[in-house]
Amino acid sequence: MATEQINIIQRNIMKKSLVTLALAAALPLSSAHAELTFNGFANIVAGKASNGDTQWGYDDDVDFKEDSLFALQTSADLGDGLSVTAQIIARGEDDWETDFEWAYLSYSLNDQTTVMVGRQRAPLFMYSEYLDVSYAMPWITVPEGLYATEFSSYDGVSVSHNFSLGEFESSIQVIGGAETTEMNIAGDDIDVDFNNMYGANLTLTRDWLTLHTAFLSAKVTVPNSRADGLGNAWLATPGFEFVADQITVEDDTMDFAEVGIQIDYNNWLVIAEYSRQNYETMTVDNEEAMYATIGYRFDDILVHATYGMVENDVNPVINQLPQATTESLAAQVDLTRQFLNFRMQDNTYYTIGARWDFHESAAFKVEFSAQDNELTNEDTSLVRTALVTVF
């Protein structure tokens, strides 16, 4: 990594450290003796797409920033079941600016039940808890198609409960909250609001078998002045007023569901997940994604292969737009198509890779990925290497 990038990381972490020290100084004297625990992780990733192509943020120049990151997590045990946890991450794709990924207060009601309040991870997938910790997974990054959701964290409350279900060690987590995330819609970067969010996930584990399922529902609002203006234009177009309801999104319902399985038996590893999102009147009617991974261990080396797909069904109102009879109507129809197509996808991809655990706290990974875009009939490929560690 370039010296300049390391200096940026150090400066940003120092700023956060000064904030932490200032907060610690402001704590009551009785809290100053809270037991602090620090740990972290780092991913140093280099990647290059095939000549003239772009894939998952990479182009045909070698890039060391897109998937590289450093993270530090600290927790303080305040006693009597109360603790605080915070995690800051500096990402290469964000020019190493540090952000709080987690910041929550947790209280253990008993040995089985814990309540958490604050900013925390949205438990949508099998690897949500380790979303950025490459060391904890076989791949360099989680499968792109399925895990590329609108948000991965939220502000709110959750209650988790551990219990036994037959021969399975089980856990259930119920969440509620809200999140605002930036999305690019028809060329505009828009802050999209997900409110009145509620959901739950269930994990069952027995020996070499893990099962996971989750669901989430939220109200979606997309504040967009261009969309509002376009909606008003359709309200003024006789016979096509209904198009306005599909362009403007306010308190529309989004439903999400996921199922997953992991088999880790002797030297074999099998992982598969499937998810589906449905929208009430969003420009994308629904989205389906899945992947399946199979791997085999040779001592401290794991080789693996993954197949995945993601497909969106575009809102059918796109097929009901009128023929452009005037220049202004043509512009109106064209902009509407941009809004309706902003997330249209029909991709399949595969990845083959290897992981070498050369150290008890570090691993080296290499992967080749290829993607087939059914909409553009374009094939792209990507080669990545990574040095990942936990500390």
RASUL-V347121 format. One line per field, one symbol per residue. phi: phi as a letter, one per 20 degrees, with the letter a starting at -180 (. if undefined). burial: + if it has 9 or more other C-alpha atoms within 8 Angstrom, else -. A space follows every 50 residues. Layout:
BEGIN
phi = ???
burial = ???
END
This chain:
BEGIN
phi = .fgfffffgffffffffffffffffefggfefeffdccbabbcdccbbef gmdcblndcedfcddgdeacbccccceenlndbccbcdcddffdlmfece ecabdccefafdccdccpebffeecfdgfdgdeffecfefcfgffeeeef bccbdrcbcdbebdcmeeecbccdcbrbbccececlndedeeeddlebab cccccbledcdbbbbbcbedcdfbfffffffffffedgncfffgfeeedb leeddcbbcbbccccleecccbbccbdccfcffdfbccbbbbccbbedle cddbcccbbbbdefgfffedffffdcffffffffffffffdfcfbbccbb ccabcdeebfcbbdcbbccccdeffdlddcbbdccbdcbcb
burial = ----++-++--++--------------------+----++++++++++++ --+++--+++-+++++++++++++++++--+++++++++++++--+++-+ +++++++++--+++++++++++++++-+-+--+++-+++++++-++---- --++++++++++-----++++++++++++-+-+++----+++++++++++ ++++++-++++++++++++++++---++-++++++----+++++++++++ -+++++++++++++---++++++++++++-+++++++++++++++++--- +++++++++++++++--+--+-------++-++-++++++++-+++++++ +++++++----+++++++++++++-----+++++++++++-
END
